[in-house]
Structure formats: structure tokens, C-alpha cells
Amino acid sequence: MNPDAAQLWRAPRWALAVLLALLGMLGPFSIDTYIPAFSGIAQAIGATPVQMQQTLSAYLFGFAFMNLFHGALADSFGRRPVVLWGIAVFTVASAGCALSQTIGQLVFFRGLQGLSTGAGIVVSRAVIRDMFPPAQAQKVMSQVTIYFGVAPAVAPIIGGWLFVHADWHSIFWFLTAVGAALWLANFRLLPETLHQTHRQPFNVRNLLQGYWQMASSARFLLLALASGVPFNGMFLYVLAAPEFLGTHLKLAPTEFFWFFVLTIAGIMGGAWTSGRLAGRIAPKNQIKYGFVVMLAVSLANVAANLLFTAQTWWALLPIAVFGFGWSLMVPVVTLLVLDINPDRRGLASSLQAVIGSTANGIVAGVIAPLVMHSTQALAVASLLMMCVGLFAWLFVHSRWPEIGRHVVHHA
């Protein structure tokens, strides 16, 4: 934690949470805003559904690759310059998407968006731990998750409205405007939270040592899997939304927002509960409750889809409850990851994001196209991805039983 934290941010804690959540919102905005226009973009530029799926994969793999460096750069040069450069590149890439005339150009600029958006997500986590002791950090992480949750609910509504009333280009011009506004807000408001004494030398040897230290830690890798992979049990449905909502549930693009509103309500509810429990119960118990919720609702979802034909009135609810369970446990697991090596929180946040976003990319490019033809296959794939995280946490729990055992009180 930065010893000068009290002087760096004098406004209310929730105001910093809003600023950091806005940074994290670039990611979901980049994905969810244009999903309702998928078929329209494909028709306009002569792309196949598989080629359109590549616009998601390019974004997610670009996101995963550059995350290897965002945290290391932030540990060496500071949090603020990495954020500002990331937002600037995102803004340029969004304009490039708006001006694209072919699927190749769109895939390229989507990849560039992916390379840049991770800066906000990775650095915002490190900023939270720079500024707050553990129990307060969990509260702020939960607040960020709540505000962050607004983005995926609002994004498809905006995207669908822009697509219907203007055209698909307007969606990316909107993202360009969001990027410009966010750059200005962070330029004026975001303090540099990395203390001078905590800066790491930026050279290849030091970087490789940091990567090796993290990547060779079974505890780090398992915790990162426990936080990153279960998200895909829910994210799979976001990626498959055009097929799941449009084909299976027969919703119009302007009705997609029901899915996002319910899911994000679940995420926000879980994050709010997580914040309320901070400092009151042992972190490992909170993680257990989150996995219990996700396991129970995943099994129920598989059974319902095997027994009945999916109907809108019930098919969306399990995904929302899954989101509740995920956001109940993920702020706690994220802080456990960041505190494994306190001197390299940026790097830890980077590698955690790499593991999660690599899984996202595999799901987008491989798993979603394989299973989105069937609601039963979607439900089973969602359950299996949640189980990867569950088994990772159970192994951590048995191998290092002291992790998350004690209630972290306010400092």
C-alpha cells in the first residue's frame, strides 16, 4: 500500500471506485455494444458468421497478449501513463473500426482495441491495492464490480438503438467518443498511486524473473484459474448471444437487453453482498458460498435444458444467479492473487488477466462456435468451465489451508 495514499485521493472512496470502474468498463463496452449489430455488420461488409466471430477472437487474444506487459509497465513507469496511453490507443482503434470497409480491416482494428483495453482493467486493480488496506480494498473492489456491471447492461441497449436508428458505424463512433471522454477524465483526476520506492526496474531480465516467479507459483496459477475461468461459464452466453437470444429464444436485437439486465443485476447483487461481508466473515467462506451458488445453479440449468425446450421466461434466470455467485467470490480471490507478491501487484494483475482473457479467447474462438447451436450444449459447457475454477480452488484449499482463513478487519 502507498504510504501517502491519504493525500493522493481526498474525495469519497466511492468516487475513486467510479473512476476505476469506468476504466474497466471499456472492455465490456468493446464487446457488448456491437453484439446486437452482428448480423447487420456481416451483411453490410459481406462477412460470414465465422468471420464475425473472429472479430471477437482478435479482440480477446490481443487483450490477453498485451496484458503480459500492462502490469509490468505500470510497476516500472507508474499507473497513470499506462492508463492514458491505453485509452488513447483504444480511441484511435475505435475510429479505425468505424472506418473499416472490409472484414479484414475490422478484425485488425478489433485486435488493436484488445491490445489497449486491458490497461484500464489491469491497472485499476493495482491502484485499489495501492490505495487501501485489505478489508477496505475488498469493499472498493466490490463497488468497482457493481459500477462495472452497469456497462454490459447498458452497452447492448445503446448498440441496438444506434444500429436500428443509424448504422453499425455509429456504434464504433460512439466508442470513440467514450474513449476520448475517459482519457480526459483520467488525465484530470487519476493520481499516480505507485510510490517511488515501489517502482521496479524495467528491463528484460527483471521482467522475466517476475514472470517466472509468478508462473512457477502453483498457488498463484490455481487462484488465477479459480477467479478467471468460472467467468466464462457466464461469458459463454454473452459470446453466443446472437445465436442463443436470436435463434433459440427468438428475441429481436432490441430485446437482447433483457438478458444483459438480468445478468448484470445478478453480478451487481453478488458484488454488493461481497462488499457487505468484507471484514465480517473469513474470505475462504465467502469464496465457498460463491462456488456453492454457481455449482447449484449450473446443475439446475443443465437439467432444465435437458428436460425442457428453452423459453425466455426461465432460460435467462440461471445465468443471472450464476453471475451472483461469481461476483460474490471474485473480489476476494482477486485480492488473494494480488497479495501473493506485494511488490509486483501490477505484474500479478497482468498475469491474472492473461489467464482469464486467454480462457475468454479460447471460449470465443473455439468453444462458443462449437456449442452455440444447442442450449443443452451451452449449459453443459458452462458447468464444465465453472468446475475448472472450482477444482482449482479446492486444490488451493487443501494444499494451503491457511489461505483466506482469517477475517481481515479494517485498517
N, C-alpha and C positions, 0 to 999 in steps of 0.2 A: 504493500500500500504506500502511496506517495505521502511522505510526512507533511507536505504542505497542502494536503487535499482541502482542508477547511478554507484556505484562502483562494483556491482556484475556482471554486463554484459557490457563490453565496446565495444564489436563488434557491427555491424549494427543490427538494430531491426529485419530485415528480417531473419538474421542468427538464432536468437533465435526462430523465428516463424517456421523455417525449422526444428530445433531440436525438438520442441514441436509437430509439425505435424507428424514427424517420430514416435513419441511416440503413437500418436493417430492412426497411420496407421496400427499398429499391429492388431487392431480389424477387419477392413475390409479385411486385408490380410488373417486373420484366417478364414474368411467366404468365400471370393470370389475366393481364389486361387484354392480351391478344388471342387468348384461347377461344372466346366466342366468335372470333373472325376467322378461325382456322379454315373452314371450307370456303369462305369468301376470298381469302388470300390465295388459296390453292387455285381457285377458278380464275382469278384475275391474272396470275402470273404463270398459269399452266403447270402447276406442280401436282404431284401425286400425294396421297396421304402419307406414304413412307417418307417422301422428301420433306413434307411439312414436319414430320416427327423429327427429322434431322435438325430443324431449326431449334428444337428443344434440346436435343443431344449436344449440339455445338455449344449452346449456351452453358449447359451444365458441366461439360468437360472443360471448357475454358475457365469456368468458375473454379473447378477442382484444381486445375493446374496452377493457376495464379495464386491460389490460397497457400501454396507452398512458400510463397515469398512475401505476401502481405504482412504476416505476423513478424517475420524476421526483419523486414524493412522498418516496421513500427517499433520494434525493440531497439533498433540502431539509430534511426533518424527522427523518431518521435511519432506519436499517434496522429497529430494534426496534418503534416504534409502528406502522409499516405492516404488519409481520408480525402483531402482536397484534390489530389491528383486522380484518385479513383473516380470521384464524382465527375471530374472534368472529362475523363476518357468515356465514361458512361454517356454523358450528354452528347458528345461527338458521335458515338456509336449509334445512339438512338436516332439522330438526324440521318445517319447513313442508312439505317433500316427504313426510315420514311421515304428516302430517295431511291431505294432499291427497285430495279426493274426486272430482275431475274431471281430465281430461287438460289442460285449460287451467291449472288450479292447479299441476299437476305441471310443466308447461312453464315457468311463471313462476318457481317456486322453483328449478328446474334452472338457469334463466338467472341467478338470484341466486347460486347456488353457483359458476357460471362466473365471475361478476364478482369473486368473492372468492378463489378458489383460486390465481390467478396470483400473488398477493402472495408466497407462500412460494417458488414456483419462481423468480420474477424476483429477489427479494431474496437468496435463498440463493447464487445465482451471484455477485452483487456482494460478499457477505460473504466468500466464498472469496478473491476477488482483493484485498479489503481486508486480509486476514489473512496471505496467503502470497505469496512471490516466485514467478516463473513456473513453474519446474520442480516445486516443491512444490505449487503451485496445480493443476498438471495431475494430480499424484498424488491430491490431495484430490478434485478433480472426478471422477476415475475411481472413487475409493472411494464418493463420493456416488452415482454411476451404479450401482455394484454393490448398495449397500443399497437404493437407489431401485427397483432391479429386482425386489426381493422383493415389492413391493406388487402389481403386476399378476399375479404368480403366485399370491399368497395371496388376493387380493380375490375372484376368481370362485369359489374354493373356499368362502370364507366366505359369499358371496352365495347360492350354490347350496344350501348347507347350511341357511341361515336361511330361504330360500324354501320348501324342502321340509319343514322341521320347524316353521316358524312361519307367516309370510306375508310378502308383499312389503313391508309397512310396517316390519317388523323390520329390514330392510336399511338403511333410512334412519335408524331409531333407533340402529342400530349406528354409522352415520357421525356422528350427533350426539354419541355418546359419544366417538368418536375425536377429533372437533373439540375437545370440552371438555378431554380429557386432553392434547392437543397444545398448547392455549392455556396450560394450567397449566405444562407443561414449559418452554415458551419464556419465559413470564413469569419463571420462576425461574432459567433457565440462560442464555438468549441474551444476550450482551453487546451494547452499542452499538458497532459496528465502524467507523462513519463518523466520521473525525476532524473536529473542529470546523473546521479550516482548509479542509476539502474540501467543506463544505456549499455548495450552490448556492442563490441566492435563488429563492424560489418566487413567480413572477409570470408572467402570460400571455406577456409579451414574451420573457422569458428562456426559457420553455418552448418557445415557437415557434422561437426561434433554435436551441435544442438539437435539436428535431425536424428543422428544415431542414438543419442541419449534418450530421446522420446520414442523412436521407433523400436528400440530394443527393450523398452519397458512393457512387460506384459500387462501390468496394471493400467498403464495409460491406454494401450490399444484396446483392452477389454472395456474400459469405461467409455472410450470414444465410440466403440461399437454399440454399447448399451444406450447411448444418447442419440447416435446418428441413424442407425438402421431402422429402429421402430418407426421413426418419422415416415419412412417410405410405405408403411402399412396404410397410412392416410394419404401420402403424396401420390401413391399409385392412382388413386381415384381422381386426383387433380389432373394428372397427366392424361388419364383416359377419359377425362370429362366430355370431350366432343362425342365419343362413342357411348360412354356409359349414360350420360344425360340425354344426348340427342337421339341415339338409336334404341337403346334398351328401355329408357324411361320416357322417351318420346316428348322431351321438353324442347321448346323453342329456345334459340340463343338468348333471347331477352328474359327467359325464365331460369337460366343457369344460376342466377344469383341466390336462389333458394338453397341450393347445395352449399354454396360458399358461406352464406349467412349462418346456416345451422352448424357447419363445421367450425367456423371461427367462433361462434358462440360457445361451443364445447371447449375450444382452446383457451378462450378468454376466461371461462369459468374455472378451468383447471389451474391457469396461471394465478387467478385471484385467490383460489384456495391455497396454492403453494405459498403465496406471499403471507397469507394469514397464519399458516403453520410455521413459518420461519421463526426459529428460536424457541418453538414450543414443543416440537417432537424431534426425535433423532432423525437425521437425514436419511438413514438407511430404511427407516419405517415409511417415510414419505415415498421413497423410491419403490418399496414393496407395494404400497397401495396403488401407485400408478400402474405397475405391471399387472396387478390383480384385475384392475378395471379393464385394461387393454386385452388381457387374455380372455376374460369372461365374455366381453362383447364381440371379440373376434370369433370365438367358438359359436356364439349365438348367430352371428352374421353368416357363417358357413352353413349352419343348419337351416336357417331361414331360406337361403338361396338354393339349397339343395331340395327343400320341400315345396317351395312356392315360386311362382313367377314373380320377378321383382316388380314392385309397384312403388310409385314415388312416395306415397304416404308413409311407408315403413323403411324403404331401402336407404334413405339418407340418414336415418337416426343412428344406426350403429357407427357410422363414420364420425358423427359428432361426438358420441360418447368415447370413441377411441381417442379423438383429439383431446378430450378432457383428461383422460388417463395419461397421455403423452406429456401434456403441458404441466401436469401435476408433478411429474418426476424430473423433467429435463432441466429446470433451473438448478436443481440440487446436483445432478450428475455433472452438469457443465462446470459448476464451481469446484467440484472434486477434481475434475480434469485440470483446471487452471491452477489449482493449488499443489499439484504434484511437484512442480518445479517453479517456485515463486519468482525466480529471476528471469524466467523465459515464458512469461504468460502470453506474450504475443505469438511466439512460436507454437506454444501449446494450443492456443486458439486456432492458429493456422492449420495445424495437423488434424485437429478435431474436425474442422470444417472440410479438410481434404477427404477424410474418411467418409463423412456424411455426404458430401457432394459427389464423390466418386460412386457411392451407392446410388445416389439420385440419378447420375448419368447412366449407369447400367440399367436401372429401372426404366428410365425414359427411352433408351435406345434399344433395349433387348426385351425386358420383361413385359412392359406395358403393351408393345405391339403383339406379343405372344398371347396375352391373356385378355385383352380388352374386348374380344369377340364374345365373351361369356361372363355373365355376372357371377356364376359359380367359380370360374377360374380366378376372377378378380378377388373374390372373398378368400379363397384358399391361399393365393399369393400374398395377400395382406397378412393373413395369420402367420405364414411361414417367415415373413420378414420381421414381424414382431417377435417371433420366437428366437431369431438370431440375437436380438438385443437382450431378451430375457435370459437366454443361456449364458451370454457374456456376463450379465450382472450376477447370476447365480454362482458362476465360477469365481468372480471377484469376491463375492460374499463369503464363499467357503475358503478361499486361499488367503484373503486378507480380512478376517472378520472384524478388525478394528476400524476399518474404513466406514465413516459415517455413523459411528456408534453413538457418539456423544452429541447432545443438543448444543448448538453453537449460539451462545447468548449475545445480545447486543454489546458492542464495544463502544 
